[in-house]
Amino acid sequence: MVRRSVSLLLVIAITACASLSAAPLTPERALGRRLIEDLRAAPDGDRVAFTVGEPPRADRSERHIWVLEVRTRASRRFTNSARSEWAPRWSPDGRRLAFLSDRDGKARLWVMRGDGGEAERAAQEEAAGEGVEWSPDGRSIAYLARETKTEAEEKRDKDKDDARVVDRDDRPARLFLVDVASTTSRLLTPAPWKVEEAVWMPRGDRLALIATDRPGSDQWTNRIVSVAVADGTIEPIASPAGPFRSLRVAPDGGSLAYIGSRSAGPEPEDLFLLQFGGQQVDGTGRNLTGGSVDRAVEEFEWQRSGELLALVQSGFSSRLYRVSPDGGSEALPVLPATAFAGLGPGRGMVFIAETADQPPEVWMATRGAAPERITRLNADWDGIALARPELLRYGSFDGTE
């Protein structure tokens, strides 16, 4: 996900050229900026859940989940605990929303009805990261969590014994499968496996993972594997050479895409495609954007047509590209987007827009119409005139601009 630096925004804001009628930028206003992230459209495209980070208070900052009704353009705060909620995930039928919350003191998995109501805790294990994925049939949730502490570990915590042996006393993320109806969970990836990401295969019998069975190594050892839901059998899929992230399985289950590195690093920036049962390139997949786009891919979504929609860095802004499985690409209009979520065929998309002189808000874009601002979560900034940076271009000795 593209992230704009808060410190950069504040530096620009402090040097702003405010008009006589504009409200002054005070420290209180500068710290009152809300953050917006993690857009998640419901399967029918009628609602969008997202996380709003509230301004810091005293010794903590809170996050809460909001829901946008696409038809009416109305948004409301969906969760209302005294602590935080984040990582919203819709069930396949859109009737429930799973999320993480520390409302009972530790980050755990919770589930609510899609139209609101009381949240119910779905798992006892403490969350590790933001891995929450509903199964295709909606009966289970794959959940990245830490194994429950042993009695000896609990006693050490109680006795304030904070001595730790590196790599031996770590509690890496494991993959648990939670039965939603009974709220029972079982471990799918026991030690030594450490799991970074998990996504369901469309048939619901396996999950694809970014994981390693050598978590103590100082080398890059993550690889792509699959795990069977029935018995936890793990099978290799691919071993990309460098850092990679953002696994996404195609709607037909025939291929898998991820953002990876051209060689051994240092950062994942190209979109790769793995075709199950097909020919691979050095066991890492085929680079779809290294030649045709040649810009850093921040995030992407599969489309029902089998194409991919990718958000790509473009200078100081970003733009969307439509990418085909054969490596062809089509540039779409430039958008100041930091994240997006498609609403379905012909329905457009929502995106988070943020620039150096405008704080983040949720916007909507539909074909043939200008983007429309939907939220007013940072409306207090509307009356503050901030300096708008200008891009300066000049020609080099060889004619390159």
C-alpha positions in Angstrom: 0.0 0.0 0.0 1.3 3.5 -0.9 2.0 5.5 2.3 2.5 9.2 2.3 4.8 10.5 5.0 3.0 12.4 7.8 6.2 14.3 8.6 6.4 15.5 5.0 2.8 16.7 5.1 3.4 18.6 8.3 6.6 20.2 7.0 4.7 21.4 3.9 1.8 22.6 6.0 4.0 24.6 8.4 5.4 26.5 5.4 2.0 27.0 3.9 0.9 30.2 2.3 -2.4 30.7 3.8 -4.8 33.3 2.5 -6.2 36.0 4.8 -9.6 34.2 4.9 -8.1 30.7 5.5 -8.0 29.2 9.0 -4.6 29.2 10.6 -2.8 25.9 10.9 -2.3 25.2 14.6 -0.5 22.3 16.3 -3.9 21.0 17.4 -5.2 21.0 13.9 -2.0 19.4 12.6 -2.3 16.5 15.1 -6.0 16.2 14.5 -5.6 14.5 11.1 -7.3 11.2 10.6 -5.7 8.3 8.7 -7.8 6.1 6.4 -6.7 2.6 5.2 -7.6 -0.9 4.3 -10.6 -0.5 1.9 -12.7 -3.7 1.6 -15.7 -3.9 -0.7 -18.5 -6.3 0.2 -18.9 -9.1 -2.4 -22.0 -7.4 -3.9 -20.2 -4.1 -4.1 -23.0 -2.3 -2.1 -20.8 -1.5 1.0 -17.2 -0.8 1.7 -15.5 -1.2 5.0 -12.4 0.7 5.9 -10.3 1.6 8.9 -10.0 5.1 10.3 -7.1 6.0 12.6 -8.2 8.6 15.1 -5.9 11.5 16.3 -3.7 10.5 19.2 -5.0 10.9 22.7 -2.9 10.9 25.8 -0.7 7.7 25.5 -2.6 5.9 22.8 -4.2 6.2 19.4 -7.3 4.3 18.3 -8.5 2.8 15.1 -12.1 2.0 14.2 -14.0 0.4 11.3 -16.3 2.5 9.2 -18.8 1.4 6.5 -19.8 3.2 3.4 -23.1 2.6 1.7 -22.3 2.9 -2.0 -25.8 3.7 -3.2 -26.5 6.6 -0.7 -22.8 7.7 -0.4 -23.4 7.7 3.4 -20.6 6.5 5.8 -20.8 5.7 9.4 -18.7 4.4 12.2 -19.4 0.6 12.4 -17.5 -0.4 15.6 -17.7 1.4 18.9 -15.6 -0.2 21.5 -13.3 1.8 23.9 -10.2 0.3 22.2 -9.4 -0.4 18.6 -10.7 -2.4 15.6 -8.9 -3.0 12.3 -8.5 -5.4 9.4 -12.2 -5.7 8.3 -13.0 -8.7 6.1 -16.5 -9.4 4.6 -17.9 -13.0 4.6 -18.5 -14.4 1.1 -22.3 -13.7 1.4 -21.7 -10.2 2.9 -23.8 -10.9 5.9 -20.9 -10.8 8.5 -17.8 -8.8 9.0 -14.7 -10.3 10.7 -12.1 -8.0 12.2 -9.3 -7.7 14.7 -9.7 -5.9 18.0 -7.9 -5.4 21.3 -11.1 -4.6 23.1 -10.5 -7.3 25.7 -6.8 -6.4 26.2 -5.2 -8.5 23.4 -5.6 -8.4 19.7 -8.0 -11.2 18.7 -10.5 -12.2 16.0 -14.1 -10.9 16.3 -17.2 -11.3 14.1 -20.3 -9.0 13.7 -23.4 -9.1 11.6 -23.0 -7.0 8.4 -25.9 -4.7 9.5 -24.4 -4.1 12.9 -25.0 -5.4 16.4 -22.9 -6.9 19.1 -19.5 -8.4 18.2 -18.6 -11.9 19.2 -15.1 -13.2 19.8 -14.3 -15.9 17.3 -10.9 -17.1 18.5 -8.9 -17.2 21.7 -5.4 -17.0 20.1 -3.7 -13.7 20.0 -3.5 -12.2 16.5 -0.2 -11.9 14.7 -0.3 -9.4 11.9 -3.5 -8.7 9.9 -4.1 -12.1 8.3 -7.8 -12.8 8.3 -9.4 -14.7 5.4 -12.9 -16.2 5.1 -13.2 -19.6 3.5 -15.1 -19.7 0.2 -18.1 -21.4 1.9 -18.1 -18.9 4.8 -17.9 -21.5 7.5 -14.2 -21.0 8.5 -11.7 -18.2 8.9 -8.0 -18.6 8.3 -6.3 -16.6 10.9 -2.7 -15.7 11.6 -2.1 -15.9 15.4 0.5 -16.9 18.0 0.3 -20.1 19.9 -1.1 -19.8 23.4 1.6 -19.3 26.0 2.5 -22.3 28.1 2.1 -22.3 31.9 5.9 -21.7 32.2 5.8 -18.8 29.9 2.8 -17.3 31.7 4.7 -17.7 35.0 7.8 -15.9 33.6 5.6 -13.0 32.5 3.9 -12.8 35.9 7.3 -12.9 37.6 8.6 -10.1 35.3 11.2 -12.4 33.9 12.0 -10.7 30.6 15.1 -12.6 29.7 14.8 -13.9 26.1 16.9 -16.2 23.9 16.8 -15.0 20.3 15.0 -17.4 18.0 14.2 -19.8 20.8 11.7 -17.7 22.8 10.0 -16.1 19.8 6.4 -16.8 19.1 6.1 -16.5 15.3 2.8 -16.3 13.4 1.1 -19.7 12.8 -1.9 -20.4 10.6 -5.1 -21.4 12.5 -8.4 -22.4 11.1 -11.4 -21.1 13.1 -14.8 -22.7 12.8 -17.2 -19.7 12.9 -20.2 -21.6 14.3 -18.4 -23.2 17.3 -15.5 -20.7 17.6 -13.1 -23.6 17.9 -9.7 -23.4 16.2 -7.0 -25.8 15.1 -3.4 -25.2 14.2 -2.6 -25.9 10.5 1.1 -24.9 10.5 3.0 -26.1 13.6 6.6 -25.3 14.4 8.9 -24.5 12.8 6.7 -22.8 10.2 6.3 -19.0 10.3 3.5 -17.7 8.1 3.4 -14.2 6.6 0.3 -14.4 4.4 -2.5 -16.9 3.6 -5.1 -16.9 0.9 -7.7 -19.5 0.1 -7.8 -21.5 -3.1 -11.3 -21.3 -4.7 -12.2 -24.9 -4.0 -11.7 -24.3 -0.2 -9.5 -27.4 0.3 -6.2 -25.7 0.4 -4.6 -22.3 1.2 -1.6 -20.7 -0.5 1.0 -19.2 2.0 4.0 -17.1 2.2 5.9 -19.0 4.8 9.3 -20.3 5.9 10.3 -23.4 7.9 13.6 -21.6 8.8 12.5 -18.5 10.7 15.8 -18.3 12.6 17.8 -17.7 9.5 19.2 -14.3 8.7 18.7 -15.1 5.0 15.6 -14.6 2.9 13.9 -18.0 3.3 10.2 -17.3 2.6 8.6 -19.3 -0.2 5.2 -20.0 -1.6 3.6 -23.2 -0.4 0.2 -24.7 0.0 -1.4 -26.3 3.0 -4.2 -28.8 3.0 -7.2 -27.9 5.2 -7.9 -31.6 6.0 -4.6 -32.7 7.4 -2.1 -29.8 7.3 0.0 -31.3 4.5 2.3 -28.7 3.1 3.5 -28.8 -0.5 5.9 -26.4 -2.3 4.7 -24.0 -5.1 7.6 -21.6 -5.8 10.7 -20.0 -4.3 11.0 -16.4 -5.5 14.6 -15.1 -5.4 14.0 -12.0 -3.3 11.4 -10.3 -1.1 7.8 -10.7 -2.2 4.3 -10.1 -0.9 0.5 -9.8 -1.6 -0.5 -13.2 -2.8 -3.8 -13.2 -4.8 -5.4 -16.3 -6.4 -7.2 -15.9 -9.7 -11.0 -16.3 -9.6 -10.8 -19.5 -11.6 -8.0 -20.9 -9.3 -5.7 -21.5 -12.2 -3.0 -19.0 -11.4 -1.6 -17.0 -8.5 -0.2 -13.4 -8.7 2.1 -11.6 -6.3 4.4 -8.5 -6.0 8.0 -9.6 -6.2 11.6 -8.7 -6.9 13.4 -8.9 -10.3 16.4 -10.5 -8.6 17.4 -10.8 -5.0 15.9 -7.5 -3.9 15.9 -5.1 -2.2 12.2 -4.3 -2.6 9.3 -6.1 -4.3 8.0 -3.9 -7.1 6.9 -6.0 -10.1 3.7 -8.1 -10.6 4.4 -11.8 -11.2 2.1 -14.6 -12.3 2.3 -18.3 -11.4 0.2 -20.7 -13.5 -0.6 -23.9 -11.6 0.5 -26.8 -13.7 1.9 -24.5 -16.4 5.5 -23.6 -17.3 7.3 -21.5 -14.7 10.3 -19.3 -15.1 13.1 -20.3 -12.7 10.4 -21.4 -10.3 9.4 -17.8 -9.6 6.7 -17.1 -12.2 6.5 -14.6 -15.0 7.1 -10.9 -14.6 4.1 -9.1 -16.0 5.1 -5.5 -15.5 8.9 -5.3 -15.5 9.0 -4.5 -19.2 5.6 -3.1 -20.1 5.1 -0.8 -17.0 8.5 -0.6 -15.3 7.1 1.2 -12.3 6.7 0.0 -8.7 3.4 -1.8 -8.2 1.9 -1.0 -4.8 -1.2 -3.2 -4.8 -3.5 -5.0 -7.2 -6.8 -6.9 -7.6 -7.9 -9.7 -9.8 -10.9 -8.8 -12.1 -13.6 -11.3 -13.0 -12.4 -11.1 -16.6 -9.1 -12.7 -15.6 -7.2 -9.4 -15.9 -5.5 -7.6 -13.1 -5.9 -4.0 -12.0 -2.7 -2.6 -10.5 -2.0 0.6 -8.6 1.4 1.8 -9.7 3.7 4.6 -8.6 4.0 7.3 -11.3 6.5 10.0 -10.3 5.0 11.8 -7.3 1.5 10.4 -7.9 0.1 7.1 -8.9 -2.0 5.6 -11.7 -3.9 2.4 -12.4 -2.9 -0.1 -15.1 -5.0 -2.9 -16.5 -2.6 -5.8 -16.9 -3.4 -9.0 -18.8 -2.0 -12.4 -18.0 0.1 -12.3 -21.1 2.0 -9.2 -19.9 0.2 -6.6 -21.9 -0.8 -3.4 -20.1 -3.0 -0.4 -20.5 -2.5 2.8 -18.6 -5.6 4.4 -17.0 -6.0 8.0 -15.8 -3.6 9.3 -13.1 -5.2 9.3 -9.6 -3.7 10.6 -6.3 -4.7 7.2 -4.8 -3.0 5.4 -2.0 -5.4 2.4 -2.1 -8.4 1.2 -4.0 -11.2 -1.4 -4.1 -13.2 -2.4 -7.1 -17.0 -2.5 -6.8 -17.7 -5.1 -9.5 -18.1 -5.0 -13.3 -19.3 -1.7 -14.5 -19.7 -0.2 -11.0 -16.4 1.6 -10.7 -14.2 1.7 -7.7 -13.5 3.5 -4.4 -10.1 4.8 -3.5 -8.3 6.7 -0.8 -6.9 10.0 -2.2 -4.2 12.0 -0.4 -1.8 14.7 -1.7 0.7 17.0 -0.1 -2.0 19.7 0.4 -5.0 17.5 1.0 -5.4 14.9 3.8 -6.9 11.5 3.0 -10.5 11.0 2.1 -12.5 8.2 0.4 -13.4 9.0 -3.2 -15.4 7.1 -5.8 -14.7 6.8 -9.6 -17.1 5.6 -12.2 -16.6 5.3 -16.0 -17.3 8.6 -17.8 -17.6 10.7 -14.6 -15.2 12.8 -12.6 -14.0 11.3 -9.3 -16.4 12.2 -6.4 -15.3 12.8 -2.8 -17.4 10.7 -0.5 -16.2 11.2 3.0 -15.5 14.3 5.1 -13.4 12.7 7.8 -10.8 15.4 7.6 -13.2 18.3 6.9 -11.5 20.5 9.5 -8.6 20.8 7.0 -10.9 22.1 4.2 -10.5 25.7 5.4 -6.7 25.5 5.7 -4.7 26.7 2.7 -1.6 24.6 2.3 1.2 25.2 -0.2 0.7 23.1 -3.3 4.0 21.7 -4.5 4.9 22.2 -8.2 6.8 19.7 -10.3 9.8 21.2 -12.0 11.1 19.6 -15.2 14.3 20.3 -17.1 16.2 18.8 -20.0 19.4 16.9 -19.4 22.4 17.0 -21.7 21.2 14.0 -23.7 17.7 15.4 -24.2 16.1 13.3 -21.4 13.5 15.4 -19.5 
